[in-house]
């Protein structure tokens, strides 16, 4: 839970930096990242039931730093 919270806080700070400094190098460093996932979502059609599986993860430098900070804080307490 702490790791996810750290990643969310890091992402929010990255978005704030991107909002405060649009179009600059800080936006490129902290806000842009990679988004691995299933695009388009996979569908399993069983004729009476159809299941759709999909996920996307957005990883950027600020979320990674927040995740690492959360891990560090978790180990300290």
C-alpha positions, 0 to 999 in steps of 0.5 A: 500500500505504501509503495502504491501511495508513493507512486501516486504521490510521485505521479501527482508531483510530476504532473504539477511540475509539468503544469508549472513548466509547460513545454520545457525540459522539466516537463519532458523529464518528469511527466513523459514516460512509458505506458506498457499494457494491452492495447487493445484489450484482449477479449475471450468470447465463449458465446454465452459469456464474453470477458475482456482483459486489459490494463495500462501502467503509466511509468515516468521518472516522478512515479519511479522516484515516489515508488523508491521513496515509498520503499525506503520509508517502508524499510525505515519503519 
